[in-house]
Amino acid sequence: MRDIRATVSELYASGETFAVATVVDTYRSAPRDAGAAMLVTASGEVTGSVSGGCVEGAVYEEALEAIRTGVPVRRTYGVSDEDAFSVGLTCGGTLHMFVEPINRDTYAQLGAVIGAIDEHQPVAVATIVADPSDSGRVGRRRVVWPGNAEGDLGPGGERLAAALDDDARGMLAQGSTGLLHYGVDGQRRGDELEVFVQSFAPAPRMLVFGAIDFAAAVADLGSYLGYRVTVCDARPVFATAKRFPTAEEVVVKWPHVFLDEIAEEIDERTAVCVLTHDPKFDVPVLKRALATSAGYIGAMGSRRTHQDRLERLREAGVDEAALDRLHSPIGLDLGARTPEETAVSIAAELVQSRWGGSGRALRETRGRIHRDTPDSPLIPAGFGQRQR
């Protein structure tokens, strides 16, 4: 929903009925994770993707049918289906989909949900996607914020709402999305009732220090990857919104001063990219960054610059355990030269740090391509390419 919310918001405001197909669960090498969504209008226009092309055709037909009938449906496509190949899921995975018609009557809280996402406020949406009791509860939902919740789950839904609110808040705190199972009356020990909880935690932050050409490329890719990008530099002639159009904000301050001001906002999902490669800027800001819980801290520079920077940080009182967290030279070894290529290298290391990939060519690896989420967001850093 986050990726297609601009179209959702426009259609919802117009009063039009449209359908949204959402991946609620996956098995093996499914092409998209739970939460991926595709929107279909009554006129047949499509926004978003649920499988990268594998089952879009079949889901498209289900979406049009949902608009016509007003009835939500749960469908499974994959290796267990006799017609899996006919719908295009040749990659070997399984997708569990929920397709529902949406308008102001079926989803009264949607405007508030989109508003919370736009304002970077946490919100979770819990939707009943399977109910063996056939009591008409499929498609009913509960919208859960940290401090309140609303949504009618149908007759006798008070017990389910109490359990769901608590569980959804736990998932929201972790930023996780997935299926929960309850008894038909909301008992925690049951598993007949399926509820899909989609968490919309605030987007992770990327802090880019140094208003240089490399920073513009990094800001572009960071924004593309879903980060809220801030570019900061003490030089007002370089730190301008015009030079960084994809950044959410451009701050004119000494980097370490700005980092001190927002220290409480930094968490393990935060990426810090120090691209100044000037000791008077990067040593103070790196000292402070390494004292935070930021999940990724990288610094640009040659290997000689890196060794000099380490000595300066040691002299500033940074211990070896903290220095081990520093990704420097920043990025994966791709042989990058241009700012855009270097940004790809940095983005690749961010993805590797998040999911724990090897950084090698896939043709040289074996086993599953899509790994489970690692226990820690930090993976030992590789060495970057030659940098200026």
C-alpha positions, 0 to 999 in steps of 0.5 A, spaced: 500 500 500 505 504 501 508 504 494 501 505 491 498 510 496 498 516 491 493 512 486 489 509 492 488 516 495 486 519 488 481 514 487 479 514 494 477 521 494 473 521 488 469 516 491 470 510 485 470 503 487 477 499 486 480 493 487 487 492 491 490 485 491 495 484 497 500 478 498 499 476 505 503 470 505 509 466 501 513 460 501 519 458 498 522 463 492 516 467 491 518 474 487 515 479 492 514 479 500 508 479 504 505 486 503 506 487 496 500 490 493 497 491 486 491 496 484 486 495 479 481 500 477 474 499 474 476 501 467 482 496 468 488 500 469 493 497 473 498 500 479 503 496 482 505 489 482 504 483 486 509 478 483 514 481 478 509 479 472 508 472 474 501 471 476 499 478 474 494 476 469 490 471 474 490 476 479 488 482 475 481 478 473 480 476 480 480 484 482 475 485 476 471 480 479 471 483 486 469 490 483 463 487 480 461 482 485 463 487 491 466 480 495 473 479 497 477 473 496 483 469 498 487 465 493 493 461 492 498 461 486 504 456 486 507 449 486 501 446 489 496 448 484 495 444 478 495 450 473 501 454 477 505 454 470 499 456 466 498 463 471 506 464 470 509 462 477 514 458 474 519 461 479 517 455 484 514 459 489 507 460 492 503 466 493 497 467 498 493 473 495 487 477 498 483 481 493 478 486 496 474 491 493 475 498 496 471 504 497 469 509 502 464 504 505 468 498 505 474 502 508 472 508 512 479 509 515 483 509 509 484 516 509 486 516 516 491 510 514 494 514 508 495 520 512 499 517 517 503 514 512 504 521 509 506 524 516 511 518 518 506 516 523 506 508 525 499 505 524 497 497 522 492 495 518 489 488 521 484 485 516 480 478 516 482 474 510 480 467 512 474 465 516 471 458 516 465 460 520 463 463 514 460 469 518 461 474 513 467 477 517 472 476 511 474 483 509 473 486 516 478 490 518 481 493 525 486 499 524 491 500 530 495 506 532 500 506 538 494 509 542 488 507 539 484 503 535 478 502 531 474 498 526 468 493 527 470 486 526 463 483 526 458 480 531 462 477 537 468 481 535 470 484 542 474 478 544 478 478 537 479 486 537 482 485 544 487 480 542 488 483 535 490 490 538 495 487 542 498 483 537 498 488 532 501 493 536 507 488 537 508 487 530 508 495 529 513 496 534 517 491 530 515 494 523 513 486 521 508 484 517 504 477 516 499 473 518 496 472 525 491 466 527 486 465 532 480 461 534 473 463 530 471 467 537 478 470 537 481 465 542 489 465 542 490 458 542 486 457 535 488 457 528 482 457 524 481 465 523 486 468 519 488 475 520 493 479 515 497 485 519 500 490 515 505 495 519 506 501 516 512 504 521 515 510 519 520 510 513 527 509 515 532 515 515 538 516 511 543 521 513 547 524 508 553 528 510 557 532 505 553 536 499 557 534 493 555 530 487 556 523 490 551 525 495 546 527 490 546 520 487 546 517 494 540 521 495 536 519 489 538 512 490 536 512 498 529 515 496 528 510 491 529 505 496 524 508 501 529 512 506 527 519 508 533 522 506 536 528 509 542 532 506 546 536 511 552 540 510 555 547 513 556 550 507 550 554 504 552 555 497 552 547 496 546 545 501 540 547 497 534 544 495 535 545 488 541 541 488 538 535 492 530 534 489 529 527 492 531 529 499 526 530 504 530 536 507 536 539 506 540 542 512 545 547 513 549 546 519 555 543 521 554 535 521 556 533 528 551 539 531 545 537 527 547 529 529 547 531 536 540 535 535 536 529 532 540 523 536 534 521 539 531 520 532 536 515 530 535 507 531 537 501 528 534 502 521 538 509 520 543 509 515 549 514 516 553 516 509 559 521 511 561 523 504 565 529 506 572 526 506 574 532 510 577 531 517 574 537 520 567 535 518 567 527 518 571 526 524 566 529 529 560 527 526 563 519 525 564 520 533 557 521 534 554 517 529 558 511 532 555 512 539 548 511 536 544 505 534 544 507 527 544 500 523 549 502 518 555 507 518 559 508 512 564 513 510 567 515 503 575 516 502 581 512 499 584 506 503 589 511 505 584 516 508 580 511 511 587 509 515 588 516 517 581 517 519 581 511 524 587 514 527 584 521 528 577 517 531 582 513 536 585 520 538 578 522 539 576 517 544 572 512 539 574 505 541 575 499 537 568 495 538 565 502 535 570 502 529 568 495 527 562 498 525 564 503 520 563 501 513 569 504 510 571 505 504 564 505 503 560 501 499 561 494 495 567 493 490 563 494 484 569 498 480 565 504 480 567 510 478 562 515 477 557 518 482 552 514 480 556 508 480 558 509 487 551 510 489 549 503 486 555 501 490 553 504 497 546 502 496 548 495 494 552 494 501 546 497 505 541 491 502 547 486 503 547 489 511 540 489 511 539 481 509 546 478 509 547 477 502 554 475 500 555 480 495 558 475 490 554 474 483 548 470 484 551 465 479 557 463 484 552 462 489 548 456 491 541 455 495 536 460 496 536 467 493 531 470 498 534 469 505 530 470 511 531 476 515 538 476 519 538 476 527 542 483 527 541 488 521 549 489 521 553 484 517 561 485 517 562 490 512 566 489 505 571 493 502 569 499 497 572 501 491 577 506 490 574 513 492 576 520 491 
